[in-house]
Amino acid sequence: MTSTLNTLFGPLLRLGLITQIAIGIACGILLAVVSPDLAASFSLLGELFVSALKAVAPILVFVLVAAAIAGHRKGQPTHIRGVLMLYVIGTLVAALVAVVASFTFPTTLTLDMPEVSGNPPGGIIEILRNLLLNAVANPVTALMEANFIAILAWAIGLGLMLRHAGETTRGTLNDLSEAISGIVRVVIRFAPLGIFGLVANTLAQAGLGALLEYGQLLGVIVGCMLFVALVTNPLIVFSQTRRNPYPLVFACLRGSAITAFFTRSSAANIPVNMALCERLDLDPDTYAISIPLGATINMAGAAITISVITLAAANTLGILVDFPTALLLCVVSALAACGVSGVAGGSLLLIPMAASLFGISTDVAMQVVAIGFVISVVQDSTETALNSSTDVLFTAAACRAAEGRQARAEAQ
């Protein structure tokens, strides 16, 4: 029996993970087209995969960050400051791209959607307040609820305290980190089956018919995200590394964006990004912190969504928006995007706050949010893919730039 299975699936198992995922996507699409009912029954595979990633991500982040900081020695270089700078620049540039695209391709909406439930935040101050409160949440509750702001805060604090612990204690923490990383590698090996289930179920349930009515809005959003992923992000990386950025860009898109697109969760994609950083041979002390932090605050895709849909609402209501005001929207969108993980409903529920800049009532704004949920099958998937792959891209850019500076200094 075992030899028969090896004969049947051996060649497939010897293929690379990305190739296996591509086969899973193709099989999911084919099954959804041929038999939607049967495709929906495979949703359990996708649910198990996403649940496993979400379950392991909080404890992985907590242990890896604590172990990295506890094992750090004075004088040992890290590149967190450079990564944070790239996160901020990338999010602001993405919002600016969205504003320019909205002016170039003005979009109007049909506001006859039912209102959606949810309480949008009152403003930037409320978002920042929520972030600060999340940072001091109970650590046990934070692990249970995947509150990564609190997980990072407690892991950093514990790691700093353990820097003065004995070698045995720090060695045990490193062993625990390796064990959890091993579990993550096992989970990721099931990505082709999980993504097969996600693709089959999504296409069977949602289809593409609901997206046609809002094709232009969706086209502007996805177009902006592709432009950021393939043009502005590479330019930012080139400014840091002075090398051809596209091999690194495509490596991050293949290794991170594909799984993020189908899981639609930056938190669930943290283990995938950690594994990708390891394959890229990046500094563990840097990516152990920058990847979970990026999943929380690096939200270029969310900034695009907020800017494009808000300006579409203003255009629909005949509100004239000058370019300086639109630039203010860039800043607001970028700040709001950084706090999106602390707001129930994600980036879509931040739209009423941005819309208030133009005097759009909450009632109307929530109808716009409902339209956002209609297109979220593609919008949210693309947004997560951009956000998550950019976390790895900017981490790699900062590490490679630091290595280049060090090499030049040694050469002199």
Secondary structure, DSSP 8 states (H G I E B T S, - for coil): -HHHHHHHHHHHHTS-HHHHHHHHHHHHHHHHHH-HHHHHTTHHHHHHHHHHHHHHHHHHHHHHHHHHHHT--TT----HHHHHHHHHHHHHHHHHHHHHHHHHS----------------S-HHHHHHHHHHHHTS-HHHHHHHT-HHHHHHHHHHHHHHHTTS-HHHHHHHHHHHHHHHHHHHHHHHTHHHHHHHHHHHHHHHTTTHHHHTTHHHHHHHHHHHHHIIIIIHHHHHHHHH-S--HHHHHHHIIIIIHHHHHH--TTTTHHHHHHHHHHTT--HHHHHHHHHHHHHH--HHHHHHHHHHHHHHHHHTT----HHHHHHHHHHHHHHHHTGGGSTTGGGGGHHHHHGGGT--HHHHHHHHHHHHHTHHHHHHHHHHHHHHHHHHHHHHHHHHHHHHHHHHHH-
